[in-house]
Amino acid sequence: MGKLSFFSLINGQYKPHENQPQTALVVDLNKFRIGSTMLGLPISPADPFHVALKKAEVFQPAGQGLEVGTKNGLLDYGFFDIISFKGCFSRSGELLRIGKETTEKDIMKIFGEPYWIDRSDGEVILFYEYQAGTVELQFEFSDGKSLSCITLSRNGVLSEADQRKAYGVTKPWPPQ
């Protein structure tokens, strides 16, 4: 049985087989780990997206609220749609209660003050920068109130000077 035996390839998209047990993917937002793989490292054979990411740079199974990407064979980012994602989030192994009802204040209670907050077009994005700006964690509130998605990436949006300018960032870079 293959690593992705609970998925089938249909039109280039991996879709879960019905009635197959799936282990919930755990995303550690403090250790920057998606499943068994840390950002910036090769994909672990233990991860359900291992085989798919050997063939393509992006794994985005239909209807799973998940997109995982690589760059030069290393885990580069994960994007998680809160409503559709069936996995869970942790912080250094401790499970977090994060869902569509999570607010901006809830995230700040867990992660502290973000490096930058963008409030435009009715949405809110909290940007957390780690490891001198080489790891970015974003919490997006599309309606300005409820958590809609989380992005964990290497060299994220704010790592680029033109993006910091576009977001109106006034803090020094890289973050201390």
Secondary structure, DSSP 8 states (H G I E B T S, - for coil): --TTTTEEEETTEEEE-TT------EEETTTTEETTEETTSB--TTSTTHHHHHH-SEE--TTSSEEEEEETTEEEEEEEETTT--SEEEETTEEE--STT--HHHHHHHH-S-SEEEEETTEEEEEEEETTTTEEEEEEETTSSS--EEEEEES-GGGSHHHHHHTT--S-SS--
